[in-house]
Amino acid sequence: MRFAERLDRVLQEKESLLCVGLDTVLEKIPAALRGLPDPLFAFNRAIIDATLPYAAAYKVNTAFYEAYGLEGWRALEETFRYLPADVIRIADAKRGDIGNTAMMYARGLFAGLGADAVTVNPFLGGDSVMPFLEDESRGVFFLCLTSNPGSRDFQHIQTGEGPLYEVIAHRVRSWNEKGNCGLVVGATHPEQLEAVRTLAPELPLLIPGIGAQGGELEASVRAGTDKAGRGALYNSSRAILYASSGEDFAEAAAGAARATRDALRLAGGKS
């Protein structure tokens, strides 16, 4: 099954557009967990168990595990093994390099970790991204218009084909022969998000920025979903992970995830 088809099936079955970001920081998890043999995974497992009824996907930012060396990488592997097959498992690695290196990145993230999808920087061009696109069942979300303020430094630069982020959207569409391409577009740019959706109506979007980064949830849902009211994953990380620093952290995360899922539904015209 092509990635886009599987994503659409998951969104329908889960009746949710929510992606929970597992950007876990050891110093921010409850003190009671820090003394455990594998505190990062212990926290992630509790968060996954609590939020699973409300999430269609999980985005695991690899940097938050690589920073802790071998123990962090083990927690990363355990987290991917624990995530169930009925959600989309995204490795947020933002890789991008020449062909041979890209091939190894793809092997490590797909075959090694077991990710269903990855984030990739398209800056090096078509030959650098093809290794990630070989398997039609694995998705690739290409950085298009990111949610951080500095995105304007380069991504808004005007070219002969329009702003750079629109050029990226056009190029990614041309790479989508196997139905496994998507785009990363921040909720902090609702007007530009609408333009990208118009340019690439068939591509799934990964949309960060609706939580702690202050993106406009309602506007981004109207702008980012497809004609069926799907086609997009809205990521929230810190607002869910750290809804509470106490013993009730998992319960608080569940409440935040449920509230975000419901807000996304309401913004899309569903109750």
C-alpha positions, -999 to 999 in steps of 0.1 A, spaced: 0 0 0 13 34 -9 21 57 21 -6 83 12 -32 56 11 -22 42 45 -21 76 60 -56 84 48 -68 51 62 -53 58 96 -68 93 97 -102 79 89 -100 50 114 -86 72 142 -109 101 134 -81 123 144 -56 147 128 -34 148 159 3 139 158 20 138 192 57 149 191 79 129 214 106 155 220 116 141 253 141 160 275 154 141 305 155 172 327 118 179 321 104 145 329 90 139 364 118 134 390 104 100 400 112 86 365 148 99 363 162 72 386 148 43 364 172 23 342 157 38 310 139 70 320 134 84 285 116 53 273 97 49 306 83 85 301 76 79 264 57 46 271 35 63 296 28 92 272 20 68 243 -3 47 265 -21 78 277 -25 96 243 -30 66 220 -69 70 219 -65 105 205 -35 104 182 -32 93 146 6 97 145 37 102 166 67 123 155 99 113 173 126 140 170 158 120 168 180 148 181 164 146 216 178 110 218 211 114 200 220 140 226 221 113 252 245 90 233 241 52 233 214 53 261 194 78 241 196 58 209 184 27 228 154 47 241 148 58 205 147 22 193 125 11 222 101 39 215 97 29 178 93 -7 188 66 2 213 45 24 190 17 3 176 12 -4 139 -22 14 137 -5 48 139 19 66 117 54 65 132 75 95 120 113 98 125 118 136 126 155 135 115 156 163 88 182 144 69 197 156 36 229 147 19 243 133 -14 231 100 -27 253 74 -10 249 91 24 212 95 18 209 58 11 224 50 45 202 76 63 172 60 47 183 25 56 189 35 92 156 53 97 134 29 78 149 -6 82 168 2 114 143 22 135 112 10 117 98 44 109 68 47 86 79 82 75 108 106 79 115 143 75 140 153 49 157 185 38 153 188 0 181 215 -4 205 191 -22 180 183 -49 164 153 -65 193 129 -66 197 134 -28 162 124 -20 156 94 -42 170 69 -18 142 79 7 115 74 -20 123 39 -32 98 21 -10 62 34 -18 50 23 16 74 47 34 66 84 35 89 114 32 78 148 45 100 174 29 108 207 46 88 233 27 79 262 51 90 256 86 73 271 117 103 290 132 107 328 128 140 323 109 121 305 81 118 340 64 156 342 60 155 318 30 122 301 25 104 333 15 130 345 -10 114 354 -43 125 334 -74 114 335 -110 89 308 -100 75 325 -69 87 323 -33 112 295 -26 86 275 -5 63 273 -35 92 261 -57 98 234 -32 61 224 -33 63 221 -71 94 200 -71 81 176 -44 50 171 -65 72 160 -94 89 135 -71 56 120 -60 55 91 -86 50 65 -59 25 84 -38 48 87 -8 58 124 -7 45 150 17 54 185 29 63 201 63 45 235 66 42 254 98 9 264 114 25 297 121 20 306 84 -17 301 77 -19 322 46 11 305 30 -2 271 42 -33 277 21 -12 286 -9 8 254 -5 -23 233 -2 -36 249 -34 -4 241 -52 -1 206 -39 -37 194 -33 -28 157 -32 2 158 -9 -2 151 28 11 178 51 29 176 84 20 208 102 39 217 134 35 247 155 -1 245 169 10 240 205 38 259 223 49 277 192 15 295 190 3 286 156 -33 294 147 -51 261 150 -84 269 134 -69 289 105 -43 262 99 -70 234 98 -91 254 73 -60 261 52 -42 227 55 -67 199 52 -78 185 18 -113 185 3 -122 155 25 -111 173 56 -80 150 60 -46 150 43 -28 166 72 -12 158 106 -10 186 132 18 181 156 19 192 192 49 183 214 56 203 245 20 213 252 11 176 256 43 161 269 47 186 297 11 194 305 21 185 341 55 179 358 39 159 386 28 123 392 -3 130 371 19 138 340 3 110 319 -32 119 329 -25 155 320 -10 145 287 -41 125 279 -63 155 287 -42 178 265 -42 154 237 -79 149 239 -85 186 239 -62 192 209 -79 163 190 -113 178 197 -102 213 188 -89 200 154 -122 182 148 -142 213 157 -120 235 134 -127 210 106 -164 212 111 -167 179 131 -180 175 166 
